[in-house]
Amino acid sequence: MLTLSTILLQAAAGLSLGKVGAALGAAVAAFAAAFGIGKIGQASLEAGARQPEQAGHYRMTAIIVSALIEGACLFAIAVCLIAK
């Protein structure tokens, strides 16, 4: 049976290491952004549960910060894919 490392080596054999690194960098950037946005959503919901009168403010702040994180993620992905 093929192990994961063997499969990755066979897949990378036709590619240069720069392309593999760029793909891994883009994947890490996307994962980190998704994790960060999830934590922001969690904190916003918890804060809104503690102070319901401020829930709209927390929601708007979470949307703005999530948009900034998503923009940084897209920039990181673009840099990884262009850098090869």
Backbone hydrogen bonds in HBPLUS format (Angstrom, degrees):
<---DONOR---> <-ACCEPTOR-->    atom                        ^
c    i                          cat <-CA-CA->   ^        H-A-AA   ^      H-
h    n   atom  resd res      DA  || num        DHA   H-A  angle D-A-AA Bond
n    s   type  num  typ     dist DA aas  dist angle  dist       angle   num
A0007-ILE N   A0003-THR O   3.05 MM   4  6.37 159.9  2.09 153.5 159.0     1
A0008-LEU N   A0004-LEU O   2.92 MM   4  6.17 161.3  1.95 152.3 157.4     2
A0009-LEU N   A0005-SER O   2.89 MM   4  6.05 153.9  1.95 143.6 151.1     3
A0010-GLN N   A0006-THR O   2.93 MM   4  6.12 156.2  1.98 148.0 154.1     4
A0011-ALA N   A0007-ILE O   2.93 MM   4  6.15 154.8  1.99 147.2 154.5     5
A0012-ALA N   A0008-LEU O   2.87 MM   4  6.00 148.3  1.97 143.6 152.4     6
A0013-ALA N   A0009-LEU O   2.99 MM   4  5.98 120.1  2.36 136.0 149.7     7
A0015-LEU N   A0012-ALA O   3.07 MM   3  4.94 139.2  2.24  95.9 108.1     8
A0019-LYS N   A0016-SER O   3.19 MM   3  5.60 128.5  2.47 106.0 116.9     9
A0020-VAL N   A0016-SER O   3.38 MM   4  6.76 157.6  2.43 147.6 153.6    10
A0021-GLY N   A0017-LEU O   2.88 MM   4  6.03 159.7  1.92 147.4 153.1    11
A0022-ALA N   A0018-GLY O   2.90 MM   4  6.05 151.0  1.98 141.3 149.5    12
A0023-ALA N   A0019-LYS O   2.96 MM   4  6.15 156.0  2.02 144.0 150.1    13
A0024-LEU N   A0020-VAL O   2.96 MM   4  6.20 159.1  2.00 148.4 154.2    14
A0025-GLY N   A0021-GLY O   2.85 MM   4  6.00 154.3  1.91 145.2 152.7    15
A0026-ALA N   A0022-ALA O   2.96 MM   4  6.14 157.1  2.01 146.2 151.8    16
A0027-ALA N   A0023-ALA O   2.98 MM   4  6.19 152.6  2.06 143.7 151.4    17
A0028-VAL N   A0024-LEU O   2.93 MM   4  6.15 157.4  1.98 148.8 154.5    18
A0029-ALA N   A0025-GLY O   2.98 MM   4  6.16 158.3  2.03 146.3 152.3    19
A0030-ALA N   A0026-ALA O   3.01 MM   4  6.18 158.1  2.05 145.7 151.4    20
A0031-PHE N   A0027-ALA O   2.94 MM   4  6.11 158.9  1.99 147.7 153.7    21
A0032-ALA N   A0028-VAL O   2.90 MM   4  6.02 163.3  1.92 150.7 155.3    22
A0033-ALA N   A0029-ALA O   3.04 MM   4  6.17 157.1  2.09 144.5 150.6    23
A0034-ALA N   A0030-ALA O   3.00 MM   4  6.17 159.5  2.04 146.0 151.7    24
A0035-PHE N   A0031-PHE O   2.93 MM   4  6.13 158.3  1.98 150.3 156.3    25
A0036-GLY N   A0032-ALA O   2.93 MM   4  6.09 159.9  1.97 146.5 152.1    26
A0037-ILE N   A0033-ALA O   2.92 MM   4  6.08 161.9  1.95 152.6 156.9    27
A0038-GLY N   A0034-ALA O   3.02 MM   4  6.13 151.8  2.11 141.0 148.9    28
A0039-LYS N   A0035-PHE O   3.01 MM   4  6.30 153.1  2.08 147.0 153.8    29
A0040-ILE N   A0036-GLY O   2.99 MM   4  6.26 150.8  2.08 144.7 152.9    30
A0041-GLY N   A0037-ILE O   2.98 MM   4  6.20 159.9  2.02 148.2 153.1    31
A0042-GLN N   A0038-GLY O   2.98 MM   4  6.20 156.9  2.04 146.1 152.5    32
A0043-ALA N   A0039-LYS O   2.97 MM   4  6.16 164.2  2.00 148.1 152.0    33
A0044-SER N   A0040-ILE O   2.89 MM   4  6.05 155.1  1.95 149.0 156.3    34
A0045-LEU N   A0041-GLY O   2.99 MM   4  6.18 160.2  2.03 149.3 153.8    35
A0046-GLU N   A0042-GLN O   3.01 MM   4  6.21 159.7  2.05 150.0 156.0    36
A0047-ALA N   A0043-ALA O   2.92 MM   4  6.04 158.4  1.96 145.6 151.6    37
A0048-GLY N   A0044-SER O   2.93 MM   4  6.06 155.1  2.00 144.1 151.3    38
A0049-ALA N   A0045-LEU O   2.96 MM   4  6.13 140.0  2.12 140.2 150.5    39
A0050-ARG N   A0046-GLU O   3.08 MM   4  6.36 144.8  2.21 142.2 151.1    40
A0051-GLN N   A0047-ALA O   2.98 MM   4  6.19 157.2  2.03 150.5 156.5    41
A0054-GLN N   A0051-GLN O   3.04 MM   3  5.67 155.5  2.10 119.3 126.3    42
A0055-ALA N   A0052-PRO O   3.26 MM   3  5.08 168.5  2.28 104.6 106.8    43
A0057-HIS N   A0054-GLN O   3.11 MM   3  5.34 119.3  2.50 103.0 117.3    44
A0058-TYR N   A0054-GLN O   3.06 MM   4  6.39 161.5  2.10 157.4 162.8    45
A0059-ARG N   A0055-ALA O   2.89 MM   4  6.07 155.3  1.95 148.4 155.5    46
A0060-MET N   A0056-GLY O   3.01 MM   4  6.21 161.1  2.05 147.0 151.4    47
A0061-THR N   A0057-HIS O   2.99 MM   4  6.20 161.2  2.03 149.6 155.0    48
A0062-ALA N   A0058-TYR O   2.92 MM   4  6.08 156.0  1.98 146.1 152.8    49
A0063-ILE N   A0059-ARG O   2.95 MM   4  6.22 152.0  2.03 147.5 155.0    50
A0064-ILE N   A0060-MET O   3.02 MM   4  6.27 161.5  2.05 150.4 154.8    51
A0065-VAL N   A0061-THR O   2.99 MM   4  6.18 170.1  2.00 154.3 156.9    52
A0066-SER N   A0062-ALA O   2.89 MM   4  5.90 155.0  1.95 142.6 150.3    53
A0067-ALA N   A0063-ILE O   2.98 MM   4  6.15 151.1  2.06 143.5 150.9    54
A0068-LEU N   A0064-ILE O   3.08 MM   4  6.41 151.8  2.16 146.1 153.6    55
A0069-ILE N   A0065-VAL O   2.96 MM   4  6.24 156.4  2.02 150.0 156.2    56
A0070-GLU N   A0066-SER O   2.88 MM   4  6.07 158.8  1.92 147.8 154.1    57
A0071-GLY N   A0067-ALA O   2.96 MM   4  6.14 151.9  2.04 143.2 150.5    58
A0072-ALA N   A0068-LEU O   3.05 MM   4  6.30 157.0  2.10 145.2 151.0    59
A0073-CYS N   A0069-ILE O   2.89 MM   4  6.14 150.6  1.97 147.4 156.1    60
A0074-LEU N   A0070-GLU O   2.92 MM   4  6.18 160.6  1.95 149.5 154.0    61
A0075-PHE N   A0071-GLY O   2.99 MM   4  6.20 155.0  2.05 145.9 152.9    62
A0076-ALA N   A0072-ALA O   2.93 MM   4  6.16 157.1  1.98 145.2 151.3    63
A0077-ILE N   A0073-CYS O   2.89 MM   4  6.15 158.5  1.93 153.6 159.4    64
A0078-ALA N   A0074-LEU O   2.94 MM   4  6.10 158.0  1.99 145.3 151.4    65
A0079-VAL N   A0075-PHE O   2.94 MM   4  6.18 159.4  1.98 150.6 156.1    66
A0080-CYS N   A0076-ALA O   2.94 MM   4  6.15 159.3  1.98 146.9 152.8    67
A0081-LEU N   A0077-ILE O   2.95 MM   4  6.15 158.1  2.00 150.1 155.6    68
A0082-ILE N   A0078-ALA O   2.92 MM   4  6.01 146.6  2.03 146.3 155.2    69
A0083-ALA N   A0079-VAL O   2.91 MM   4  5.82 155.4  1.97 147.2 153.5    70
